[in-house]
């Protein structure tokens, strides 16, 4: 997420250069169906993101450009679903990403996400799928970069609970299986924890 996006308009400009990376191997896939132990020990997105949450991280586009960003989350549970607004803050402006996620079976998530594009309007909703992993969760979708254009990109979020109560999120962004960018983010419930780093 979260942060649940993590790219903006520079992704489109870097796409041509990233085609040089076509020889890179794709990321390994997680099992499609979680084991019972994974469901018990995994990350509950509804529990973590209910209320206020915060994040900070970096996005590296095509291995050449790295940028810092932060985000503020407002989440609520409604009719068994997590409704989450993610307010990104980039150096060149703020962007919104809106999530609607629900657990459709033990350890399985489905939903949709909308992303604010370069003109300020939200994109059409795109489908999100996900599942619990041991000590975390994975979300994947073909969507849009915050502040970017209408080029669809493949996003894969791998979230892992940390011993200090934070959640680490590694995001891979690709097109036609070619990695274009990565992002590393930390999610916290207490904004002061980000300010101490």
N, CA, C and O atoms as a DFTB+ gen file, in Angstrom:
788 C
 N C O
     1  1       1.060      -0.785       0.000
     2  2       0.000       0.000       0.000
     3  2       0.952       0.706       0.000
     4  3       1.935       1.409       0.232
     5  1       0.462       0.368      -0.233
     6  2       0.323       1.069       0.771
     7  2       1.702       1.522       0.796
     8  3       2.800       1.014       1.021
     9  1       1.236       2.680       0.478
    10  2       2.236       3.353       0.106
    11  2       2.634       2.644      -0.813
    12  3       3.527       2.652      -1.660
    13  1       0.743       1.223      -0.085
    14  2      -0.162       0.435      -0.419
    15  2       0.050       1.121      -1.598
    16  3      -0.611       0.847      -2.599
    17  1       1.229       2.251      -3.730
    18  2       1.550       2.963      -4.916
    19  2       3.026       3.172      -5.029
    20  3       3.731       2.313      -5.558
    21  1       3.494       4.229      -4.575
    22  2       4.894       4.568      -4.443
    23  2       5.629       4.982      -5.693
    24  3       6.859       4.932      -5.691
    25  1       4.997       5.370      -6.716
    26  2       5.700       5.894      -7.867
    27  2       4.911       7.048      -8.400
    28  3       3.704       7.138      -8.175
    29  1       5.555       7.913      -9.086
    30  2       4.804       8.989      -9.728
    31  2       5.319       9.188     -11.132
    32  3       5.829       8.245     -11.736
    33  1       5.202      10.375     -11.664
    34  2       5.360      10.561     -13.110
    35  2       6.730      10.183     -13.648
    36  3       6.854       9.935     -14.847
    37  1       7.773      10.126     -12.810
    38  2       9.093       9.771     -13.333
    39  2       9.139       8.341     -13.862
    40  3       9.997       8.008     -14.680
    41  1       8.223       7.496     -13.401
    42  2       8.222       6.107     -13.858
    43  2       8.041       6.023     -15.361
    44  3       8.742       5.263     -16.029
    45  1       7.114       6.791     -15.895
    46  2       6.862       6.730     -17.337
    47  2       8.102       7.154     -18.117
    48  3       8.435       6.537     -19.129
    49  1       8.782       8.192     -17.662
    50  2       9.975       8.653     -18.361
    51  2      11.122       7.664     -18.275
    52  3      11.981       7.630     -19.156
    53  1      11.143       6.856     -17.217
    54  2      12.222       5.890     -17.043
    55  2      11.958       4.574     -17.749
    56  3      12.851       3.730     -17.833
    57  1      10.759       4.383     -18.254
    58  2      10.383       3.085     -18.821
    59  2      11.296       2.677     -19.972
    60  3      11.679       1.511     -20.066
    61  1      11.650       3.609     -20.843
    62  2      12.488       3.259     -21.983
    63  2      13.856       2.777     -21.524
    64  3      14.358       1.764     -22.012
    65  1      14.453       3.493     -20.597
    66  2      15.755       3.068     -20.083
    67  2      15.672       1.745     -19.346
    68  3      16.627       0.967     -19.349
    69  1      14.533       1.485     -18.715
    70  2      14.387       0.252     -17.951
    71  2      14.316      -0.970     -18.836
    72  3      14.568      -2.080     -18.367
    73  1      13.983      -0.804     -20.095
    74  2      13.944      -1.956     -20.981
    75  2      15.326      -2.610     -21.096
    76  3      15.436      -3.776     -21.476
    77  1      16.382      -1.848     -20.765
    78  2      17.717      -2.424     -20.757
    79  2      17.862      -3.468     -19.662
    80  3      18.790      -4.276     -19.681
    81  1      16.936      -3.444     -18.707
    82  2      16.988      -4.376     -17.590
    83  2      16.226      -5.652     -17.875
    84  3      15.985      -6.440     -16.961
    85  1      15.842      -5.874     -19.118
    86  2      14.978      -7.017     -19.453
    87  2      15.598      -8.342     -19.070
    88  3      14.881      -9.327     -18.892
    89  1      16.883      -8.392     -18.939
    90  2      17.521      -9.657     -18.580
    91  2      17.407      -9.998     -17.111
    92  3      17.764     -11.104     -16.704
    93  1      16.912      -9.065     -16.302
    94  2      16.803      -9.340     -14.874
    95  2      15.717     -10.366     -14.615
    96  3      14.689     -10.380     -15.292
    97  1      15.940     -11.199     -13.663
    98  2      14.928     -12.212     -13.327
    99  2      13.776     -11.564     -12.598
   100  3      13.953     -10.610     -11.840
   101  1      12.587     -12.100     -12.839
   102  2      11.391     -11.626     -12.133
   103  2      11.467     -12.080     -10.691
   104  3      12.166     -13.037     -10.358
   105  1      10.720     -11.361      -9.825
   106  2      10.689     -11.716      -8.406
   107  2      10.031     -13.072      -8.228
   108  3       9.156     -13.443      -9.010
   109  1      10.441     -13.815      -7.212
   110  2       9.810     -15.089      -6.907
   111  2       8.388     -14.884      -6.448
   112  3       8.069     -13.875      -5.818
   113  1       7.540     -15.834      -6.759
   114  2       6.137     -15.746      -6.392
   115  2       5.892     -16.457      -5.073
   116  3       6.566     -17.439      -4.762
   117  1       4.941     -15.974      -4.301
   118  2       4.505     -16.636      -3.093
   119  2       3.432     -17.648      -3.449
   120  3       2.796     -17.524      -4.496
   121  1       3.218     -18.641      -2.607
   122  2       2.138     -19.584      -2.873
   123  2       0.806     -18.852      -2.972
   124  3       0.555     -17.905      -2.226
   125  1      -0.046     -19.290      -3.894
   126  2      -1.333     -18.622      -4.099
   127  2      -2.275     -18.840      -2.927
   128  3      -3.085     -17.967      -2.613
   129  1      -2.179     -19.998      -2.274
   130  2      -3.075     -20.301      -1.158
   131  2      -2.245     -20.390       0.107
   132  3      -1.319     -21.197       0.188
   133  1      -2.571     -19.560       1.107
   134  2      -1.780     -19.584       2.337
   135  2      -2.036     -20.851       3.139
   136  3      -3.116     -21.438       3.073
   137  1      -1.035     -21.260       3.890
   138  2      -1.210     -22.394       4.791
   139  2      -1.949     -21.935       6.040
   140  3      -1.975     -20.738       6.324
   141  1      -2.557     -22.859       6.800
   142  2      -3.246     -22.452       8.031
   143  2      -2.340     -21.694       8.991
   144  3      -2.787     -20.743       9.633
   145  1      -1.067     -22.097       9.104
   146  2      -0.151     -21.385      10.002
   147  2       0.084     -19.964       9.525
   148  3       0.191     -19.047      10.339
   149  1       0.166     -19.767       8.204
   150  2       0.369     -18.417       7.669
   151  2      -0.804     -17.524       8.019
   152  3      -0.616     -16.354       8.353
   153  1      -2.002     -18.058       7.946
   154  2      -3.192     -17.261       8.252
   155  2      -3.159     -16.794       9.697
   156  3      -3.503     -15.651       9.995
   157  1      -2.746     -17.682      10.594
   158  2      -2.705     -17.324      12.013
   159  2      -1.627     -16.284      12.289
   160  3      -1.859     -15.329      13.031
   161  1      -0.441     -16.465      11.691
   162  2       0.705     -15.622      12.024
   163  2       0.876     -14.406      11.119
   164  3       1.726     -13.557      11.389
   165  1       0.095     -14.307      10.061
   166  2       0.285     -13.241       9.092
   167  2      -0.155     -11.886       9.596
   168  3      -0.559     -11.734      10.749
   169  1      -0.072     -10.912       8.726
   170  2      -0.410      -9.530       9.041
   171  2      -1.883      -9.275       8.735
   172  3      -2.322      -9.488       7.605
   173  1      -2.649      -8.821       9.723
   174  2      -4.037      -8.416       9.487
   175  2      -4.030      -6.974       9.008
   176  3      -3.771      -6.059       9.789
   177  1      -4.315      -6.767       7.721
   178  2      -4.338      -5.406       7.182
   179  2      -5.409      -4.566       7.852
   180  3      -5.199      -3.382       8.118
   181  1      -6.570      -5.179       8.130
   182  2      -7.664      -4.442       8.770
   183  2      -7.258      -3.935      10.152
   184  3      -7.537      -2.790      10.509
   185  1      -6.599      -4.795      10.923
   186  2      -6.210      -4.399      12.281
   187  2      -5.135      -3.322      12.255
   188  3      -5.211      -2.354      13.010
   189  1      -4.122      -3.482      11.383
   190  2      -3.028      -2.528      11.387
   191  2      -3.451      -1.167      10.860
   192  3      -3.094      -0.143      11.443
   193  1      -4.216      -1.137       9.755
   194  2      -4.495       0.131       9.090
   195  2      -5.779       0.817       9.550
   196  3      -6.107       1.891       9.045
   197  1      -6.513       0.230      10.491
   198  2      -7.679       0.929      11.042
   199  2      -7.201       2.168      11.799
   200  3      -6.219       2.101      12.539
   201  1      -7.884       3.294      11.618
   202  2      -7.476       4.541      12.260
   203  2      -6.370       5.228      11.478
   204  3      -6.304       5.133      10.253
   205  1      -5.500       5.923      12.208
   206  2      -4.411       6.671      11.586
   207  2      -3.141       5.825      11.524
   208  3      -2.810       5.120      12.477
   209  1      -2.445       5.899      10.414
   210  2      -1.129       5.274      10.248
   211  2      -0.264       6.218       9.425
   212  3      -0.762       7.166       8.818
   213  1       1.040       5.944       9.414
   214  2       1.977       6.826       8.723
   215  2       3.064       5.980       8.070
   216  3       3.287       4.832       8.453
   217  1       3.731       6.557       7.086
   218  2       4.846       5.847       6.466
   219  2       5.871       6.831       5.933
   220  3       5.596       8.014       5.735
   221  1       7.062       6.296       5.709
   222  2       8.072       7.027       4.945
   223  2       8.896       5.990       4.203
   224  3       9.020       4.842       4.629
   225  1       9.457       6.425       3.081
   226  2      10.224       5.484       2.300
   227  2      10.939       6.157       1.157
   228  3      10.984       7.382       1.050
   229  1      11.499       5.318       0.303
   230  2      12.181       5.785      -0.898
   231  2      11.674       4.986      -2.083
   232  3      11.275       3.830      -1.944
   233  1      11.693       5.608      -3.241
   234  2      11.402       4.916      -4.490
   235  2      12.609       5.111      -5.399
   236  3      13.102       6.226      -5.569
   237  1      13.074       4.010      -5.978
   238  2      14.198       4.049      -6.903
   239  2      13.687       3.616      -8.270
   240  3      13.211       2.494      -8.440
   241  1      13.789       4.516      -9.239
   242  2      13.254       4.287     -10.577
   243  2      14.379       3.866     -11.517
   244  3      15.357       4.591     -11.695
   245  1      14.228       2.691     -12.115
   246  2      15.175       2.177     -13.114
   247  2      16.622       2.225     -12.638
   248  3      17.541       2.395     -13.439
   249  1      16.818       2.074     -11.335
   250  2      18.142       2.032     -10.711
   251  2      18.923       3.343     -10.810
   252  3      20.089       3.389     -10.417
   253  1      18.309       4.408     -11.325
   254  2      19.043       5.647     -11.561
   255  2      18.627       6.807     -10.659
   256  3      19.444       7.678     -10.359
   257  1      17.375       6.828     -10.227
   258  2      16.858       7.991      -9.511
   259  2      16.174       7.531      -8.244
   260  3      15.298       6.668      -8.292
   261  1      16.564       8.098      -7.101
   262  2      15.948       7.757      -5.815
   263  2      15.336       9.006      -5.208
   264  3      15.943      10.077      -5.204
   265  1      14.132       8.853      -4.700
   266  2      13.407       9.971      -4.095
   267  2      12.753       9.525      -2.795
   268  3      12.238       8.411      -2.691
   269  1      12.782      10.412      -1.806
   270  2      12.089      10.171      -0.539
   271  2      10.634      10.590      -0.655
   272  3      10.296      11.476      -1.440
   273  1       9.783       9.955       0.123
   274  2       8.382      10.376       0.225
   275  2       7.839       9.932       1.568
   276  3       8.462       9.141       2.277
   277  1       6.680      10.447       1.904
   278  2       5.987      10.026       3.124
   279  2       4.504       9.887       2.787
   280  3       4.052      10.293       1.716
   281  1       3.766       9.311       3.716
   282  2       2.323       9.160       3.507
   283  2       1.611       9.126       4.850
   284  3       2.179       8.748       5.874
   285  1       0.361       9.528       4.810
   286  2      -0.533       9.472       5.966
   287  2      -1.750       8.656       5.552
   288  3      -2.289       8.849       4.463
   289  1      -2.184       7.740       6.426
   290  2      -3.299       6.844       6.127
   291  2      -4.482       7.125       7.046
   292  3      -4.315       7.423       8.228
   293  1      -5.671       7.023       6.478
   294  2      -6.910       7.075       7.255
   295  2      -7.710       5.837       6.886
   296  3      -8.217       5.725       5.770
   297  1      -7.823       4.897       7.838
   298  2      -8.499       3.650       7.540
   299  2      -9.698       3.414       8.437
   300  3      -9.711       3.823       9.597
   301  1     -10.709       2.747       7.888
   302  2     -11.855       2.350       8.706
   303  2     -12.398       1.030       8.190
   304  3     -12.269       0.695       7.013
   305  1     -13.008       0.294       9.103
   306  2     -13.659      -0.960       8.747
   307  2     -15.136      -0.687       8.512
   308  3     -15.787      -0.004       9.303
   309  1     -15.654      -1.224       7.426
   310  2     -17.065      -1.050       7.112
   311  2     -17.565      -2.296       6.393
   312  3     -17.021      -2.686       5.360
   313  1     -18.597      -2.916       6.939
   314  2     -19.212      -4.114       6.344
   315  2     -18.160      -5.182       6.035
   316  3     -18.181      -5.796       4.968
   317  1     -17.251      -5.393       6.971
   318  2     -16.242      -6.430       6.805
   319  2     -15.116      -6.078       5.864
   320  3     -14.342      -6.958       5.485
   321  1     -14.996      -4.813       5.469
   322  2     -13.955      -4.401       4.525
   323  2     -13.097      -3.295       5.138
   324  3     -13.516      -2.600       6.064
   325  1     -11.906      -3.155       4.605
   326  2     -11.021      -2.058       4.991
   327  2     -11.090      -0.987       3.920
   328  3     -10.759      -1.240       2.761
   329  1     -11.520       0.215       4.301
   330  2     -11.537       1.377       3.415
   331  2     -10.389       2.268       3.854
   332  3     -10.360       2.729       4.996
   333  1      -9.441       2.514       2.956
   334  2      -8.188       3.158       3.342
   335  2      -7.824       4.251       2.354
   336  3      -7.693       3.996       1.157
   337  1      -7.661       5.470       2.856
   338  2      -7.142       6.583       2.054
   339  2      -5.674       6.782       2.400
   340  3      -5.313       6.971       3.562
   341  1      -4.837       6.737       1.372
   342  2      -3.396       6.913       1.530
   343  2      -3.020       8.245       0.887
   344  3      -3.143       8.416      -0.326
   345  1      -2.558       9.192       1.717
   346  2      -2.213      10.538       1.249
   347  2      -0.693      10.634       1.129
   348  3       0.006      10.824       2.124
   349  1      -0.190      10.500      -0.099
   350  2       1.242      10.591      -0.361
   351  2       1.693      12.043      -0.329
   352  3       0.930      12.950      -0.662
   353  1       2.946      12.254       0.078
   354  2       3.594      13.553      -0.015
   355  2       4.945      13.358      -0.706
   356  3       5.889      12.833      -0.117
   357  1       5.018      13.796      -1.983
   358  2       6.252      13.760      -2.765
   359  2       6.838      15.174      -2.818
   360  3       6.166      16.141      -2.463
   361  1       8.078      15.287      -3.256
   362  2       8.713      16.595      -3.373
   363  2       7.938      17.512      -4.316
   364  3       7.920      18.728      -4.125
   365  1       7.294      16.931      -5.341
   366  2       6.587      17.766      -6.310
   367  2       5.070      17.781      -6.114
   368  3       4.335      18.187      -7.014
   369  1       4.601      17.347      -4.961
   370  2       3.166      17.469      -4.680
   371  2       2.588      16.267      -3.959
   372  3       3.254      15.249      -3.774
   373  1       1.338      16.408      -3.558
   374  2       0.626      15.370      -2.826
   375  2      -0.258      14.569      -3.770
   376  3      -0.748      15.099      -4.767
   377  1      -0.459      13.302      -3.458
   378  2      -1.280      12.393      -4.259
   379  2      -2.128      11.537      -3.329
   380  3      -1.739      11.272      -2.192
   381  1      -3.277      11.109      -3.812
   382  2      -4.179      10.240      -3.052
   383  2      -4.240       8.869      -3.699
   384  3      -4.268       8.741      -4.923
   385  1      -4.259       7.844      -2.854
   386  2      -4.561       6.496      -3.325
   387  2      -5.643       5.942      -2.393
   388  3      -5.512       6.021      -1.171
   389  1      -6.701       5.388      -2.967
   390  2      -7.872       4.945      -2.197
   391  2      -8.051       3.438      -2.362
   392  3      -8.193       2.937      -3.477
   393  1      -8.042       2.724      -1.234
   394  2      -8.107       1.268      -1.203
   395  2      -9.445       0.793      -0.637
   396  3     -10.016       1.426       0.251
   397  1      -9.932      -0.322      -1.162
   398  2     -11.119      -1.006      -0.644
   399  2     -10.796      -2.489      -0.680
   400  3     -10.799      -3.102      -1.748
   401  1     -10.515      -3.077       0.495
   402  2     -10.049      -4.454       0.576
   403  2     -10.916      -5.271       1.519
   404  3     -11.392      -4.761       2.534
   405  1     -11.117      -6.527       1.186
   406  2     -11.869      -7.421       2.047
   407  2     -11.279      -8.810       2.021
   408  3     -10.697      -9.231       1.022
   409  1     -11.433      -9.530       3.136
   410  2     -10.950     -10.899       3.211
   411  2     -12.034     -11.810       2.657
   412  3     -13.148     -11.844       3.181
   413  1     -11.715     -12.549       1.599
   414  2     -12.714     -13.375       0.919
   415  2     -12.624     -14.842       1.308
   416  3     -13.455     -15.643       0.881
   417  1     -11.659     -15.197       2.086
   418  2     -11.472     -16.552       2.576
   419  2     -10.340     -16.507       3.574
   420  3      -9.708     -15.465       3.744
   421  1     -10.067     -17.627       4.244
   422  2      -8.972     -17.610       5.223
   423  2      -7.659     -17.165       4.590
   424  3      -7.080     -17.881       3.773
   425  1      -7.200     -15.992       4.970
   426  2      -5.921     -15.490       4.487
   427  2      -5.901     -14.953       3.076
   428  3      -4.823     -14.701       2.538
   429  1      -7.074     -14.766       2.446
   430  2      -7.131     -14.280       1.067
   431  2      -7.831     -12.919       1.015
   432  3      -8.863     -12.720       1.657
   433  1      -7.258     -11.980       0.243
   434  2      -7.825     -10.645       0.081
   435  2      -8.187     -10.382      -1.373
   436  3      -7.490     -10.825      -2.286
   437  1      -9.276      -9.664      -1.580
   438  2      -9.574      -9.081      -2.885
   439  2     -10.094      -7.677      -2.650
   440  3     -10.503      -7.334      -1.540
   441  1     -10.077      -6.864      -3.698
   442  2     -10.574      -5.506      -3.573
   443  2     -10.215      -4.692      -4.785
   444  3     -10.066      -5.210      -5.891
   445  1     -10.075      -3.379      -4.549
   446  2      -9.730      -2.476      -5.643
   447  2      -8.984      -1.280      -5.095
   448  3      -9.034      -0.986      -3.901
   449  1      -8.288      -0.591      -5.996
   450  2      -7.551       0.613      -5.629
   451  2      -7.740       1.649      -6.735
   452  3      -7.782       1.313      -7.918
   453  1      -7.851       2.906      -6.331
   454  2      -7.879       4.045      -7.252
   455  2      -6.712       4.957      -6.910
   456  3      -6.368       5.125      -5.741
   457  1      -6.104       5.544      -7.935
   458  2      -4.892       6.340      -7.756
   459  2      -5.067       7.694      -8.412
   460  3      -5.577       7.787      -9.528
   461  1      -4.641       8.754      -7.718
   462  2      -4.695      10.101      -8.289
   463  2      -3.637      10.239      -9.382
   464  3      -2.451      10.017      -9.141
   465  1      -4.079      10.608     -10.588
   466  2      -3.187      10.733     -11.739
   467  2      -2.635      12.151     -11.836
   468  3      -2.904      12.985     -10.971
   469  1      -1.854      12.430     -12.902
   470  2      -1.183      13.737     -13.016
   471  2      -2.154      14.895     -13.164
   472  3      -1.797      16.021     -12.821
   473  1      -3.363      14.672     -13.658
   474  2      -4.345      15.749     -13.774
   475  2      -5.137      16.005     -12.507
   476  3      -5.933      16.942     -12.457
   477  1      -4.932      15.181     -11.475
   478  2      -5.631      15.368     -10.207
   479  2      -6.849      14.477     -10.025
   480  3      -7.375      14.380      -8.917
   481  1      -7.311      13.821     -11.087
   482  2      -8.484      12.944     -10.985
   483  2      -8.046      11.546     -10.550
   484  3      -6.920      11.124     -10.810
   485  1      -8.963      10.835      -9.881
   486  2      -8.698       9.458      -9.513
   487  2      -8.869       8.547     -10.727
   488  3      -9.767       8.749     -11.544
   489  1      -8.012       7.560     -10.833
   490  2      -8.112       6.573     -11.906
   491  2      -9.361       5.720     -11.696
   492  3      -9.927       5.705     -10.603
   493  1      -9.791       5.010     -12.737
   494  2     -10.839       4.008     -12.519
   495  2     -10.327       2.957     -11.535
   496  3      -9.120       2.736     -11.446
   497  1     -11.228       2.306     -10.794
   498  2     -10.775       1.261      -9.875
   499  2     -10.129       0.101     -10.632
   500  3     -10.591      -0.277     -11.709
   501  1      -9.064      -0.459     -10.067
   502  2      -8.444      -1.653     -10.616
   503  2      -8.466      -2.743      -9.546
   504  3      -8.430      -2.454      -8.350
   505  1      -8.526      -3.990      -9.990
   506  2      -8.640      -5.122      -9.068
   507  2      -7.322      -5.371      -8.339
   508  3      -6.239      -5.274      -8.915
   509  1      -7.450      -5.697      -7.050
   510  2      -6.318      -6.047      -6.192
   511  2      -6.560      -7.449      -5.648
   512  3      -7.673      -7.776      -5.236
   513  1      -5.527      -8.270      -5.647
   514  2      -5.596      -9.570      -4.987
   515  2      -4.464      -9.655      -3.981
   516  3      -3.449      -8.974      -4.122
   517  1      -4.635     -10.481      -2.978
   518  2      -3.587     -10.614      -1.988
   519  2      -3.781     -11.830      -1.116
   520  3      -4.812     -12.500      -1.174
   521  1      -2.779     -12.104      -0.310
   522  2      -2.855     -13.218       0.625
   523  2      -1.892     -12.992       1.786
   524  3      -0.932     -12.226       1.699
   525  1      -2.194     -13.692       2.869
   526  2      -1.348     -13.661       4.045
   527  2      -0.125     -14.551       3.801
   528  3      -0.214     -15.592       3.151
   529  1       1.004     -14.119       4.331
   530  2       2.225     -14.924       4.309
   531  2       2.692     -15.077       5.755
   532  3       2.193     -14.376       6.636
   533  1       3.629     -15.967       6.013
   534  2       4.156     -16.027       7.382
   535  2       4.685     -14.655       7.795
   536  3       5.618     -14.131       7.186
   537  1       4.090     -14.089       8.822
   538  2       4.507     -12.802       9.375
   539  2       4.302     -11.621       8.433
   540  3       4.998     -10.614       8.564
   541  1       3.364     -11.715       7.484
   542  2       3.145     -10.588       6.594
   543  2       1.982     -10.777       5.656
   544  3       1.073     -11.563       5.921
   545  1       2.018     -10.045       4.547
   546  2       0.970     -10.106       3.537
   547  2       1.537      -9.625       2.208
   548  3       2.508      -8.870       2.168
   549  1       0.918     -10.073       1.127
   550  2       1.294      -9.662      -0.226
   551  2       0.056      -9.131      -0.923
   552  3      -1.014      -9.734      -0.829
   553  1       0.186      -8.004      -1.626
   554  2      -0.872      -7.461      -2.470
   555  2      -0.301      -7.249      -3.867
   556  3       0.860      -6.868      -4.017
   557  1      -1.125      -7.499      -4.895
   558  2      -0.682      -7.314      -6.273
   559  2      -1.818      -6.751      -7.111
   560  3      -2.984      -7.085      -6.902
   561  1      -1.464      -5.891      -8.067
   562  2      -2.462      -5.308      -8.967
   563  2      -1.772      -4.688     -10.171
   564  3      -0.591      -4.346     -10.117
   565  1      -2.519      -4.547     -11.251
   566  2      -2.081      -3.798     -12.427
   567  2      -2.762      -2.442     -12.367
   568  3      -3.957      -2.334     -12.646
   569  1      -2.020      -1.412     -12.008
   570  2      -2.630      -0.105     -11.779
   571  2      -1.760       1.030     -12.257
   572  3      -0.999       0.895     -13.215
   573  1      -1.884       2.152     -11.574
   574  2      -1.300       3.406     -12.032
   575  2      -0.389       3.998     -10.964
   576  3      -0.620       3.824      -9.768
   577  1       0.649       4.700     -11.413
   578  2       1.568       5.365     -10.497
   579  2       0.944       6.660      -9.987
   580  3       0.352       7.405     -10.768
   581  1       1.067       6.940      -8.679
   582  2       0.567       8.216      -8.157
   583  2       1.190       9.397      -8.884
   584  3       2.413       9.506      -8.968
   585  1       0.354      10.276      -9.405
   586  2       0.836      11.436     -10.141
   587  2       1.309      11.124     -11.536
   588  3       1.844      11.996     -12.220
   589  1       1.120       9.883     -11.975
   590  2       1.570       9.479     -13.298
   591  2       0.462       9.574     -14.327
   592  3      -0.604      10.133     -14.069
   593  1       0.729       9.022     -15.485
   594  2      -0.248       9.028     -16.559
   595  2      -1.116       7.786     -16.525
   596  3      -1.295       7.171     -15.473
   597  1      -1.659       7.417     -17.685
   598  2      -2.611       6.320     -17.750
   599  2      -1.977       5.008     -18.199
   600  3      -2.678       4.097     -18.638
   601  1      -0.653       4.909     -18.090
   602  2       0.026       3.653     -18.387
   603  2      -0.139       2.710     -17.204
   604  3       0.183       3.060     -16.068
   605  1      -0.646       1.509     -17.480
   606  2      -0.798       0.522     -16.415
   607  2       0.535      -0.153     -16.131
   608  3       1.272      -0.529     -17.043
   609  1       0.824      -0.297     -14.845
   610  2       2.040      -0.932     -14.373
   611  2       1.658      -2.056     -13.415
   612  3       0.567      -2.058     -12.845
   613  1       2.563      -3.001     -13.249
   614  2       2.327      -4.115     -12.329
   615  2       2.988      -3.796     -10.992
   616  3       4.198      -3.581     -10.921
   617  1       2.168      -3.768      -9.922
   618  2       2.643      -3.471      -8.575
   619  2       2.550      -4.727      -7.714
   620  3       1.556      -5.452      -7.753
   621  1       3.594      -4.967      -6.942
   622  2       3.584      -6.085      -5.995
   623  2       4.145      -5.597      -4.673
   624  3       5.312      -5.219      -4.583
   625  1       3.299      -5.608      -3.640
   626  2       3.666      -5.169      -2.292
   627  2       3.904      -6.391      -1.416
   628  3       3.028      -7.245      -1.288
   629  1       5.069      -6.477      -0.823
   630  2       5.356      -7.548       0.137
   631  2       5.608      -6.909       1.497
   632  3       6.638      -6.272       1.718
   633  1       4.648      -7.092       2.407
   634  2       4.698      -6.477       3.730
   635  2       5.106      -7.500       4.778
   636  3       4.661      -8.647       4.746
   637  1       5.962      -7.073       5.715
   638  2       6.465      -7.964       6.759
   639  2       6.423      -7.249       8.102
   640  3       6.962      -6.152       8.247
   641  1       5.776      -7.879       9.090
   642  2       5.772      -7.326      10.452
   643  2       7.175      -7.354      11.025
   644  3       7.914      -8.321      10.843
   645  1       7.538      -6.273      11.727
   646  2       8.836      -6.197      12.388
   647  2       8.656      -6.346      13.899
   648  3       7.562      -6.133      14.422
   649  1       9.721      -6.710      14.590
   650  2       9.632      -6.960      16.033
   651  2       9.282      -5.706      16.827
   652  3       8.781      -5.808      17.947
   653  1       9.538      -4.521      16.263
   654  2       9.236      -3.276      16.986
   655  2       7.810      -2.776      16.734
   656  3       7.466      -1.670      17.152
   657  1       6.979      -3.573      16.058
   658  2       5.591      -3.174      15.811
   659  2       5.375      -2.448      14.498
   660  3       4.232      -2.186      14.125
   661  1       6.443      -2.116      13.785
   662  2       6.307      -1.494      12.474
   663  2       6.091      -2.572      11.417
   664  3       6.208      -3.765      11.695
   665  1       5.777      -2.135      10.208
   666  2       5.627      -3.052       9.076
   667  2       6.519      -2.559       7.947
   668  3       6.424      -1.402       7.538
   669  1       7.378      -3.426       7.446
   670  2       8.219      -3.097       6.293
   671  2       7.479      -3.506       5.025
   672  3       6.842      -4.558       4.985
   673  1       7.563      -2.677       3.995
   674  2       6.908      -2.967       2.720
   675  2       7.926      -2.800       1.598
   676  3       8.505      -1.727       1.427
   677  1       8.138      -3.871       0.835
   678  2       8.994      -3.804      -0.354
   679  2       8.085      -3.900      -1.574
   680  3       7.350      -4.874      -1.736
   681  1       8.141      -2.891      -2.421
   682  2       7.269      -2.814      -3.592
   683  2       8.118      -2.979      -4.843
   684  3       9.161      -2.340      -4.985
   685  1       7.668      -3.836      -5.745
   686  2       8.286      -3.989      -7.046
   687  2       7.309      -3.504      -8.105
   688  3       6.142      -3.896      -8.095
   689  1       7.768      -2.663      -9.010
   690  2       6.938      -2.135     -10.091
   691  2       7.547      -2.594     -11.404
   692  3       8.750      -2.448     -11.621
   693  1       6.714      -3.151     -12.281
   694  2       7.218      -3.670     -13.542
   695  2       6.228      -3.418     -14.668
   696  3       5.087      -3.016     -14.441
   697  1       6.689      -3.662     -15.874
   698  2       5.858      -3.570     -17.074
   699  2       6.298      -4.704     -18.000
   700  3       7.483      -4.834     -18.307
   701  1       5.346      -5.520     -18.442
   702  2       5.652      -6.687     -19.270
   703  2       6.704      -7.571     -18.620
   704  3       7.521      -8.182     -19.309
   705  1       6.684      -7.638     -17.274
   706  2       7.634      -8.471     -16.550
   707  2       8.999      -7.864     -16.364
   708  3       9.864      -8.485     -15.746
   709  1       9.227      -6.654     -16.885
   710  2      10.523      -5.983     -16.756
   711  2      10.490      -5.051     -15.548
   712  3       9.655      -4.147     -15.512
   713  1      11.373      -5.235     -14.547
   714  2      11.386      -4.350     -13.384
   715  2      11.692      -2.908     -13.789
   716  3      12.666      -2.648     -14.496
   717  1      10.852      -1.973     -13.335
   718  2      11.064      -0.551     -13.602
   719  2      11.512       0.200     -12.357
   720  3      12.291       1.150     -12.448
   721  1      11.023      -0.222     -11.193
   722  2      11.309       0.522      -9.970
   723  2      11.065      -0.364      -8.761
   724  3      10.358      -1.369      -8.831
   725  1      11.673       0.036      -7.647
   726  2      11.402      -0.592      -6.363
   727  2      11.192       0.500      -5.329
   728  3      11.639       1.635      -5.495
   729  1      10.504       0.132      -4.263
   730  2      10.285       1.063      -3.172
   731  2      10.398       0.306      -1.858
   732  3       9.911      -0.818      -1.734
   733  1      11.040       0.926      -0.884
   734  2      11.126       0.355       0.464
   735  2      10.537       1.351       1.440
   736  3      10.933       2.515       1.493
   737  1       9.575       0.859       2.213
   738  2       8.748       1.722       3.050
   739  2       8.626       1.115       4.436
   740  3       8.685      -0.104       4.593
   741  1       8.456       1.960       5.436
   742  2       8.117       1.490       6.773
   743  2       6.792       2.127       7.175
   744  3       6.614       3.337       7.040
   745  1       5.857       1.308       7.673
   746  2       4.563       1.765       8.175
   747  2       4.603       1.778       9.696
   748  3       5.136       0.858      10.316
   749  1       4.035       2.826      10.297
   750  2       3.979       2.932      11.759
   751  2       2.601       3.432      12.171
   752  3       1.882       4.037      11.376
   753  1       2.243       3.170      13.425
   754  2       1.004       3.717      13.975
   755  2       1.253       5.071      14.634
   756  3       0.352       5.907      14.694
   757  1       2.451       5.288      15.120
   758  2       2.794       6.513      15.849
   759  2       3.740       7.349      14.989
   760  3       4.875       6.943      14.741
   761  1       3.275       8.523      14.531
   762  2       4.093       9.362      13.651
   763  2       5.423       9.752      14.295
   764  3       6.420       9.941      13.598
   765  1       5.439       9.871      15.618
   766  2       6.687      10.249      16.314
   767  2       7.780       9.218      16.055
   768  3       8.964       9.557      16.072
   769  1       7.398       7.955      15.815
   770  2       8.405       6.929      15.543
   771  2       9.139       7.216      14.249
   772  3      10.329       6.921      14.139
   773  1       8.453       7.786      13.262
   774  2       9.119       8.172      12.011
   775  2      10.049       9.340      12.232
   776  3      11.139       9.383      11.662
   777  1       9.629      10.301      13.060
   778  2      10.421      11.496      13.293
   779  2      11.709      11.187      14.044
   780  3      12.678      11.939      13.939
   781  1      11.735      10.082      14.809
   782  2      12.939       9.711      15.564
   783  2      14.018       9.130      14.663
   784  3      15.200       9.171      15.007
   785  1      13.625       8.588      13.510
   786  2      14.591       7.948      12.603
   787  2      15.450       8.964      11.870
   788  3      16.309       8.585      11.073
